[in-house]
Amino acid sequence: MTALSRATILVVDDTPENIAILTGLLKQDYKVKAALNGEIAIQIAKGKDKPDLILLDVMMPNIDGYQVCKALKADPLTSHIPIIFVTAKTAVEDEQHGFELGAVDYITKPISPPLVKARVRSQLAIYNQARHLEELVQQRTKELNDSRIEIIQKLGKAAEFKDNETGMHVIRMSWFARFIAEAMNQPEDWCELLFNAAPMHDIGKIGIPDRVLLKPGKLDPQEWEIMKKHAEYGADILGEHDSPLLNLAREVAITHHEKWDGSGYPNGLKGTEIPLSGRIVAIADVFDALTSERPYKKAWTEERAISLLEEEAGKHFDPELVPIFIACIPKVREIQQKFTDQFEENQH
């Protein structure tokens, strides 16, 4: 018994005798379903156990076969199902119309049993091969995307280690950014992109000299100007690509230090001039930095960090995003507990 032999065939015809003929012909090798009109056929095709192939009569009351085919091909849930017309309409223009609507074959009545069997077997083989190729492409695409994401996350961690922080910071703030985006009902694919782009926000710190980056005391004005360059360095490192992920990572890197009132850097963007990704990451990054313990500072309490966000709403931060983030605090706590810094664990 081959994989093809258990395929499901949907036979659609308003004449029970015709259904009986096709069912008797195919039931030994395939699972056969039947529909006496177009409405039922569409319902079955959209159901949980979708057919692998449809044998469709043309001349039926209410909704004819051409209309059924058009409806199924217009719906993403059913557009992939191959359709073979089985009809008494033998004119060349009828056959041409069937193919134009998306049918894969056209069999005229009265049917030839060997021909029907051969055509069904052939189209199922093509359909099965197409599905297999699609699965391989999807698998390969996922592998490439996973590799790209892993590289980005590791580069983000590299920047954090150079800055005397741990890789847990980029993981936590990425989750915080995702929570904000999801709470705003942004598209799921964009939320996922932001989640994977956020770890690269400080990648430009790789280009900052250690004498500035690792200076224990306060930076002087000249050193501060050098430090601010990390946003532009990050954009340069990431460059411009066709990849939506890398492009969003670049956008985050160069805009997450911009401020709502226009006093940020590197370009002094103001309000909604700052891309949404940068406005979201600004909140996520600052909150985690404040509430995380570092070798050179104690962690702020959650209450104190929230107070600062509220005070800076409309100045540093987008005033609409701050309350959205605060509403996510229960989920934020879960991430903080799950991804604690190593040196914090060693102290407890």
Sequence and secondary structure as in RCSB ss.txt:
>XXXX:A:sequence
MTALSRATILVVDDTPENIAILTGLLKQDYKVKAALNGEIAIQIAKGKDKPDLILLDVMMPNIDGYQVCKALKAD
PLTSHIPIIFVTAKTAVEDEQHGFELGAVDYITKPISPPLVKARVRSQLAIYNQARHLEELVQQRTKELNDSRIE
IIQKLGKAAEFKDNETGMHVIRMSWFARFIAEAMNQPEDWCELLFNAAPMHDIGKIGIPDRVLLKPGKLDPQEWE
IMKKHAEYGADILGEHDSPLLNLAREVAITHHEKWDGSGYPNGLKGTEIPLSGRIVAIADVFDALTSERPYKKAW
TEERAISLLEEEAGKHFDPELVPIFIACIPKVREIQQKFTDQFEENQH
>XXXX:A:secstr
  SGGG EEEEE S HHHHHHHHHHHTTTSEEEEESSHHHHHHHHTSSS  SEEEE S  SSS HHHHHHHHHHS
TTTTTS EEEEES   HHHHHHHHHTT SEEEESS  HHHHHHHHHHHHHHHHHHHHHHHHHHHHHHHHHHHHHH
HHHHHHHHHHHHTT  THHHHHHHHHHHHHHHHTT  HHHHHHHHHHGGGTTGGGGGS HHHHT SS   HHHHH
HHHTHHHHHHHHH   S HHHHHHHHHHHHTT  TTS  SSS   GGGS HHHHHHHHHHHHHHHHS BTTB   
 HHHHHHHHHHHBTTTB TTHHHHHHHTHHHHHHHHHHS  HHHHHH 
